[in-house]
């Protein structure tokens, strides 16, 4: 076997020669004096020669390290590549991240996909995007996340770490990384501050008073009607703003229903395209009255609650502004109706907790922990009967004199 001293003492001769180390590894010394580490091996019965690199850029110990890697690959029937070629084949973290992002698009909403990529472009690529994954350390990841934390974005930093970890896992599966430096960083991040709940009234008496105050407050009549319908149905604001007349079924019949398309529900992208996840909202008589009043003053368009232009929904902050004018600033927001409904009805009908959750459009779990299809997969009459009873009880209590 060679020694470092023997390698260092190698001098050119009139003819090229080899200095052998072990298992095919040798130093080839050319007549010019250029010394190159090479590996002679056999693969599939054929003799092969791998050029590892030049001495002294690659020391004897480093050459032996490359020998171990190459021998492991040969044992698996893989033709080894030189360190330089292997490095050239590695993609940058940014390129891998964009590939990971592209592979995940089908399961995300457009909004979430844009948010994920924007966070990487803003906070990650400038710091480590140009580096191969194995050149990125845990301290590199921690430092870039600390910059995000310094802006006060504690939750953003934690989500970003999760995304970086997922990208490294993707890189490992594609032989572009050997370790995941984002994993240990989780313990070093700042604790997430306790999330403040959105303000909501939690008694039926307060809820009635809010509706009455909103009716007296200045504003467009269509916004006051939208507020009342939101309170009666306890849906999310975005579902309400996009509501269309075509989604209302049997309005003048005995069992009126609002079918909120899955596309406007808070669901994974793959579910948004499946009508089985449409959210069915039985309409209490008070909700039907709101729709009739809205139809009487509407512009004849597709939207139930249009904005001033008619072809667009009312402004996202319109109902919240109405509550502020009614004297409820900081006490109740549009989304708060969901908490009001849940709190009041669970107290009034404690045995109907699951029905109340279904009325809110929450995804329920089966006993085995998997999600249940909560809408069209069930018999409609069985599914909507208890839900209609809960919503009618809620509406009767809310509108009671």
N, C-alpha and C positions, 0 to 999 in steps of 0.2 A: 504493500500500500504506500501511497505517496505521503509525504509530509509537507507542511507549509514551507519549510526551509528548502526542500528539494524543488518545489514548484517555483519559488522565488529565484532560485539559482539557475533556472533553465535559460540556456542561451541558444541563439540560432546556429545552425550548422550548414554545411554545404548542401545537405539534403534534408528535407522535412523528416521529422521523426515523431514518435508517440511515447508518452510517459503514462503507463497504465496504473490505475488505482484499484478498483474492484468492480465486479459485476458489469464489465463492459465500459465503465467510465474511464476516460483517458484524456490527457492534455495533448493536443496536436500542436506542435511547434513548427511553424513554417520557416523557410529560409529567410524571410523578411524579419523574423523575430516575433510575428504575431502569434500569440498563444490562444488556442480555442478549446474550450471544454466540449467534448463530444461523447456520445453514448452509442455503443454498438450493441444491437439487440436483434432478436428474431421475433417476427409476428406472422402467424399463419404459415410458418415454415420458411418464410423469406427473410433474408438478412436485411436489416434496416440501419440507418445511421441518423442520429438526432444531434443537431448542433445546439448546445445549451447556451453558450455565450462566451465572451472573451475574458481572459485573465489580464489584469487584476480586478476588472469591474465585478467579476464573479469570483469569489474566493473559493478555496478548496472546500471549506465547510458548506458554503452556499451551493456549490456544485453537487455535493453529496445530498443536500436537501432536495434539489431538483431531481436527482437520481431516484430518491425514494418515491416522489410523486409520479415520475415516469414509470417506474416499475409497477406501481399500483395500477396505473392505467393499462399497462401492457398485460397484466394478469387478468384484467377484465376484457381484454380483446380490443382495447382502444389505442389508436395510434397517438402517442404523446406529441405535444407541440412544444416548441421552444418557449422559454419565458417571455420573450419579446412578442412572439406570435400569440401566445395566450393573453398577454396584456392588450394587444391590439384587438382581440376578439371581444373584450369586455365592453359593455355598453355603459354609458354614463348613468348616474342615478336618475337624472331628469328623463332620459330616454326610456328607462325601465318604468318610471312612474307614469309616464304618458301611456305606455303599453298597458300597464295595470289599470289605469283609468278607463281606457278604451274597452277592456275586457269586462268591466263592471257596469257599463252604461245600460245594458238591457235590464238590469235590476233596480235602476235608480230613476227617480223623477228627473225631468230636465233641470228643475231648480236645484236639486241636490247635486247633480253632476257638475253644474256650473260652480256651485259653492266649493265643492271639493277641489276642483282644478284651480280655482282662484286662490284658495288658501295655500296651495303648494307653490303657485307662481309668486305669490306675495311674500311668503315667509320661509320657503325651503330652497327653491332652486338657486337663488342668488348665493346662498351660503354653501351648499354642497352639491348642487345640481350637476356640475361638470365633472365630479369625481366618480370613479368606479366604486361600487358598493363597498368592496373590501378595504378601501382607503378611508371610509367614513367610520369614525369611532363613536363610542357612546358619549364622550364629552362633546363631540361636534354636534350631536343631536341635542344634548342637554343645553348647550350654549344657544343654539338657534331658538329653542323653545323658551328659554329665559328671556330672550328679547321680546317674544310675544307676551309673556307674563308681565313684563315691565310696562306694557301698554294697558295693563289691567284686564287682559283677555285670558283669564285663568281657565275657563271652560274651553275656549278655543285652543289653547295650548295642549290640553289633554286630548281633545279630538284629533288635533294634528299629530300628536305622538302615535295615536292608534292608527292613523292613516300611514304614517311612516313605517310603523311595524308591519302593516299589511303589505306595503310595497317591498320591504326586505324579504318577507315570506315568499312573495311572488318571485323575487329575484333568486332566492335560494332554489326554488323549484325549477328555475330555468338556468341553473348552473352559473349565475351571475354574481353570487355571493355565497360565503361560507358561514356567516354568522349574522345575527340580527341585533345590532347595537341599540335599537330603540326599546327593546324589552326592559333592560335594567333601569332605564331612565324614568320609568313610571314612578318609582319610589322617590325620585329626587324632585318631582314637580310640586308646586304649591297646592295645598288643599283647596278643593272647590268650595267657594263660599256657599252658605245655605241659600238655595233659590227662594227668592221672594215670591209668594203667591200673588196672583193677580187679584186685585180687590174685588170682593163679591159680597153681596148681602146674603145672609144665611137664615133669615126667617121669612115666612110667608107675609107677615104684616109689613115688613120693610119692602119686600118685593112689590106688593100692591101699591105702597106709597110712591115707589119709584115710577111705576107705570102712570100713576095719576099725575105726578109732577112732570113727567115727560109730555103728557098730553097738553099740559098748560104752557110748556116752554115754546119759545119761538123756533121756527124751522119749517122745512118743507113737509107737507103732510105725508108724502111717500116715505120719508125717513121715520116719522113717528109710527107709521103702519109697519114698516120693516122691523122697528124695535119691538113692537108688540108680537109680531110673528116669530121673531128670534126668541123672545121669552117663552112663548107657548110651545115651541118645538125643541128648544135647547140644542140646536145644531151649531156647528162652527160658523163663524162669520163669513168665511170664504164660500161655504156651501150656500149660505143665504144670498150673498151678493150675486152669485151666478145663477140663481134659481130662474127657471123658465116655465112658462105656462104648459109647455108640452110634457113637463115632468109631473104634472098634477093629474091624478087618475080619479075618476068617479067623483068629481067635485060636487055635483048636484045629486049624487046618489047616497045610499045608506052607509057606505064605508069609504069615504074619501082618503086618499093616500098621496103623499109626496114621495116620488122615487128619486132620490138624490143619486146621480150617476157615480159609479166608483171613481171615475176620473177626478171628481171634485172632493173625494174623501181623503182622509189622512191615511194613505196606504202605500205599500211598496209599489213600484212602477208596474211590476208584472200583474198585480192585482187590479190596478187602475184600468187595465184593458179588459177585465173580466166582469161581465154583467152580473155574475153570481155574487159580486161584492157590492152591488148597488145597495144603498141604505134606504130602507123603507120607513117612512114616518107617518103613522096614522094621524089624521088631522081631526082634532077635537072640534066641536061646533064653533067655539070661539075663534079657532084658527081659520075655519071656513069663512066666518064673518069678515075677518081681516082680508082674505083673498077677494071676497066680493067687493069690499070697499076699495081695494086696490084696483080691481078691474074697472070700477066705475070712474076712477080718475086717471087711469093709465093712458098710455099713448098708442095702444094697440100693437106694440112691438112684442118681441119674443120674451124679453126680460120681465119678470114680475115686479121687481123693484128697480126701475131704471134710474140713472142719474139725470142731471139736467139736460144732457145731450139726447137722451132717449135710447141710444144704441149701445151705451156703456153702463155698467152697474153704478150705483151710487158710490160716493167716495168711501174709502176704507175707514176713515176717521169720523164719518158723519154721525153714526150712532153714539160714539164716545163723546163727541162734541155736544150732542143733544143732552146726554147725561150731565155733562159739566154745566151746561146752561140751566139744567133743572136743579142744580145745587148738590150733585152727587160726585163731584170731582174727587178722586182719590178714594171713593167708597165703593164704586161699582164700575166695571167695564163691560163691553158687550160679551166677551168670552166668559165673564162671571156668571152668566145665566146657567151655564152647565153645572157650575158648583152649587148655585142656588137650587136648581132642580134636583140634583143628586142628594144634597143635604136634606132638603125638605121632604122629598119623597121617601128616602130611606128611613127617616124618622116616622113618617106617616104609614108606610107600608113596608116594614122591615123584612117581611117574608118574600118580597118581590125584588130582592137585590139584583138578581141576574137579569130580570126583565128591565130594570132601570138601566143597567149597564148596556143592554141591547138597544134601548131607546137612545142612548148617547152614542151609539155606533162603536162602542169599544170592542176590540177583538178579544173573544173569550177563549179559554183553554179547555181542552178535554181532560179527562182524568189522567191520560198518558202524557200530558204536558204539551201536546201539539195543538196548533190553532184549529178552531172549528170555523167552517164557512158559515157566517152568521146570518146570511140573508136568503137568497133564492134556493139554497140547498135544503131549506126546511119547508115543510108544508106551510103554505101561506096563511091559512086560517089559524093553524095552531100557533104560528109564530106571531101574528099580528094581534090576535085576540087579547092576550094579557097586556101587550104593549099599549094597545088602544085604551084599555081600562086605566092604565097608569097615567097616560097622557091626558085623558079626559078628567081624571081626578085632579091632576095638577092644574089643568086649565080652569076647572070649576073653583078650586081654592084660590087661584091667582086673580080671577076676575070677580070673585065674590064681592058683593057690596059691603 
